Amino acid sequence: MTAPNELRLLPWSGPEGKPCYLSTDDRGGYMSRLADNIEAVQLGTAAELLQQASETLDDQDAALDEMRHLAKELAGTLRDILRVATSRGHLLAVSEPREPAY
């Protein structure tokens, strides 16, 4: 079984927005693959939204409501991507041997 400091932060939240974690030794298991796929979708969505944001910000005639909607979408996507980055950072810290400090 995975040690408590090796839990994987999943790319979705649980009840009341609390983080969800996966404890498994099988990185190729169903839940690990599901999390990997959802992370890939979230990263793809972020790339598409970044393109849309660039276009909207370049549009001098963009309506205030359109800008508010864009800001809301960007905030949600940023939250998702931060969770992905945190999860992957934890996975790297657990799986890669550390260099000795000199």
Disulfide bonds with the S-S distance in Angstrom:
none
